[in-house]
């Protein structure tokens, strides 16, 4: 390799500058790789503890572990890739791109799983095998043919081991078709899923806030007359049926997990879109100015610190922190703010067919449970008959129960709530 590299005949990039960029990228990769490895070791220690293991039994946590494993492999491959046109350059480029795809797609699966479980009520544990299989197949399909067709190697333009086709147009097609498009698409899916979940949580908060305020006002008045037909009553209660996913999103423990999971797409958006844009800029424009070289250095640095960003996020994962606190004997604060009502559970007396029969018989087997309210009482409200007289038969009574619970999740038991949490 010569002592200098000429871009367009008027601008020269010295080999010392290229070596500096390589050393800087190498230095940026080491801290993140070490952090990811240490976090994985900490996860293993926590999982070995029987008292802490249950906190880590989540689909998204396992996907996070897969992401960290491939981030470590990415860091190792990135640091071990040759910095010159020597044997092994193509293998290094293949390893970097393969591990990059795995880590990116597993992070995308975290966001997808969050939306499927919370918003659509799909069992996350059943979907886990599809996340792993889909990520594996897509990553291999994108990279094995590229390697087999000798598209990886020394790139003279960027002075790195990367896509190496001498034809500028063909090289750009390979970059877009096997890396840039898919990385950008994955980041876009992560962002969309996270926005949908956050919007869903906001709308649910608004709904529960409005309903709990209205119910609290009714409970404080200690009297209420309901004069409506059975069909109208059924319609009124239909819109108040909340699923388990809506109830669990109000539990502070799982709410922290949900919000933290939503941070991963933010990092992916910043890292992936930035590196894709810089890669395409270098491929299209070439390296003809000092600015082009500076952008190359920035690109290499971003690739290096992506492992650090994901490692720091993983180190502060709420489930991992809860597991560590349990190992240290520190109990989680279970008491909630007495001014807040974290969840509502609307329990029906059976299936829709059974409910329909009961309504026809003038029976209303409906109760509402409000969790973590500052008072506890039970008030019965009588229904007005069609002739205007008050009837006190038990079958014509709607009971509104305001109860205080440590965990108001809308489940029949705390074990059921934990089982649902494992799907997240």
Secondary structure by P-SEA (a helix, b strand, c coil): ccccccccccccccaaaaaaaaaaaaaaaaaaaaaaaaaaaaaaaaaaccccccccccaaaaaaaaaaaaaaaaaaaaaacccccccaaaaaaaaaaaaaaaaaaaaaaaaaaaaaacccccccccaaaaaaaaaaaaaaaacaaaaaaccccccccccccccccccaaaaaaaaaaccaaaaaaaaaaaaaaaaaaaaaaaaaaaaaaaaaaaaaaaaaacbbbbbccaaaaaaaaccccccaaaaaaacaaaaaaaaaaaaaaaaaaacaaaaaaaaaaaaaaccccaaaaaaaaaaaaaaaaaaaaaaaaaaacaaaaaaaaaaaccccccccccccccbbbbbccccaaaaaaaaaaccccbbbbbccccccbbbbbbbbccccccccccccbbbbbbbbbccccccccaaaaaaaaaac
